[in-house]
Amino acid sequence: MKLYYSPYFNGSQELWEHPLHQEIVYIRPQRVLEYTKKLHEGHTYWDCPAWRSYWNNSFIIFNQLDLEFEWDKKLCKITKKSFKDPKTDYIKIQEIKSDGMIFELTQQLLVWLPNKEKNIWAELCPFPRMFHKTGLEYLSSEFPVSRWHKPMKPQYKAHASKVTLKRGDPLYTIRFKGGKNNQYNLQPWKDMDPPKWLKTKFTQHNNMGRWVTGGAWNLFRRDT
């Protein structure tokens, strides 16, 4: 099953045509099995069909630029950062408490199906080694990508007081499920912008929560 994607920048300006989205610059998603082959090949589970099926349908989304910041757990604010203002061009802070900072990166992704399908879901999961390396807990989620046109976001709870992300680091994984043959091919869209009809749907679906409480989830979770 073929799926397309377009990178989306959700900073102080909402952009599809961000400089980092150029073909020669953008680090494309990659199958987890391809990226981690050297780590797993030769272990007892490598040839397990159940294990391989899970990870073969999972794709890594990569960080596109270097980021580093420190935050104070007592003051509940960022005290040092490597990036310029406005900081909303890099991170969007949702909540800061002594037990963690909730934030999302502005590097986002829109994924869609070229053909009408039903009950195709996207599960957004942490990359297995990320928490140990960065102290970032990825906030997992899932939704019916065959019906709900919403951005896929790198969203975290920071436990470490210093966060460092390098360009090329895995941010999270997307796992697809629900297809008849359980085989998925994630490809870049031919243009930098997604189709016009999809941009309209994206804007409508992305802003529905402002107008109807719980509206998007209640409407779209039943993929009929």
Residue, then its C-alpha position, 0 to 999 in steps of 0.5 A: m500500500k502506497l502512502y505519500y508524505s509532505p514535510y510541514f513547518n509549524g512555527s511563527q509561520e506555517l510553511w510547506e516551502h521551508p528551506l529544510h524541505q528541499e530535496i537535497v536537504y531533507i532527511r527522508p523517513q527510513r524503515v526501522l529495519e533498514y536503519t537498525k540492521k547492524l544493531h539487530e542482525g545476528h541476534t536470536y530474534w532477527d529472523c522472528p517473523a512477528w518481530r520483523s513484521y512489526w518493525n518492517n511496517s515502522f518508519i523513522i522520522f529524523n531530526q532536521l536541524d541541531l537543537e539544544f536547550e536547558w530548563d530549570k525544574k525549580l524556576c520552570k523556564i528555559t534558561k539557555k538555548s542554542f537557537k534564535d528568537p522567536k523560539t516558536d520557530y524551533i519548539k512550542i512549549q505546552e507546559i512546564k512543571s517540576d516533573g517535566m516539560i511538555f513540548e513539541l517540535t515545529q518539524q511536522l509531517l502530513v501523510w495521506l493515501p492516494n486511494k480511498e481506503k478504510n481503517i488504515w491507522a498510523e501509530l506514532c511511537p518512540f524510537p526505542r533508544m531515544f529516551h536513554k540518549t536524550g531523556l525525552e519521553y515521546l508522547s505516543s498516539e494513533f489515529p485513522v490516517s485514511r480519514w483524518h488529515k492531521p499533522m504528525k508531531p514530535q511531541y515530548k515530555a522532557h525529564a532531563s534538564k538539558v536536551t540535545l538533538k543533532r541533525g539526523d537523530p531519530l525523533y519517533t517512528i510511524r507504524f501503519k496498520g489495517g491494510k489487507n496485505n500489511q505492506y506499506n510504502l511511504q513516499p515523498w509527494k512529487d511537489m513541495d506542497p501537498p495537493k490543494w484539496l488536501k491542504t484545505k482538509f488539513t486546515q479544517h481537520n487541524n482546527m476542528g478542536r477549536w470549535v467542537t470539543g472532542g469533535a475530531w476524535n469522535l468523528f474520525r475514530r470510526d473510519t466508515 
